[in-house]
Amino acid sequence: MSILATSALGLTLGGARVLDAVSLRFERGRVTALLGANGAGKSSLLACLAALRIPDRGTATLDGVDVAALDRRDRGRRIGLLPQAGDVHWNVDVRTLVGLGRLPHRGRWGETAADRGAIERAMAATDVAGLAMRGVEHLSGGERGRVLLARVLAGEPDWLLADEPLASLDPAHQIDVAAMLRSVAAAGRGVVLVVHDLGLAARLADDVVLLKNGRVVAAGPADDVLTAPLIGETYGIAVEIGRTPGGARYILPTGVR
């Protein structure tokens, strides 16, 4: 079983401690949501897990090996990162952009049948196949978000790390992409997401990590962590927690504590 983990991880940026003594363990086959107020360290933690940031204390490891020490192509095959910023700096067509997700897998002979199959599956899963020949500069924000997610999925990584992948999507595509992320985990991959919507996290995640000022407030199964006291400690708000008639869990902020 592949394990992604941090041990006493610390990160300082611009003289400020943004992560402090973060020790976590993520497992494949589960969706983990990282929650916390703005500036809590969620995006920085994802960056450390993907070796885009190097911690100044502690470690981030994949199967016991420091992620920063992995061969770059091997790391690219095993860990896929969807950052928060959806910038694309050149106007290629959608199919070409999604195909870039296969670069860690490609050999000297270019795109293979396996590459083409992975690209097609990723585009279908994110509902962008109909946009294949459109230039990315002509996409809406939500369309671009789904295309960038397709690029990561095309790489078929063992671990999918995504920073607010649902933020720019309309409600219908939020539901579709959330279901797709659940299916990625069900297929045996690990999914770690930054999420701001507490109710969405309650419905989507198997596990939740609450972060405040760079430290872990609580981590564990969603039902155990998403409680009124722990949410209050993390965000400074009061919430109502319940279930809809259909059984879906909801979390409704009701005021500032």
Buried (B, 14 or more C-beta within 10 A) or exposed (E): EBEBBBBEBBBBEEEEBBBBBBEBEBBBBBBBBBBBBEBBBBBBBBBBBBBBBEBEBBBBBBEEEEBBEBEEEEBBBBBBBBBEEBEBEEEBBBBBBBBEBBBBBBEEEEEEEEBEEBBBBBBEBBBBBEBBEBBBEEBEEBBBBBBBBBBBBBBBBBBBBBBBBBBBBEEEBBEBBBEBBBEBBEEEBBBBBBBBBBBBBBBBBBBBBBBBBBBBBBBEEBEEBBBBEBBBBBBEBBBEBEEEEEEEBBBEEEEEE
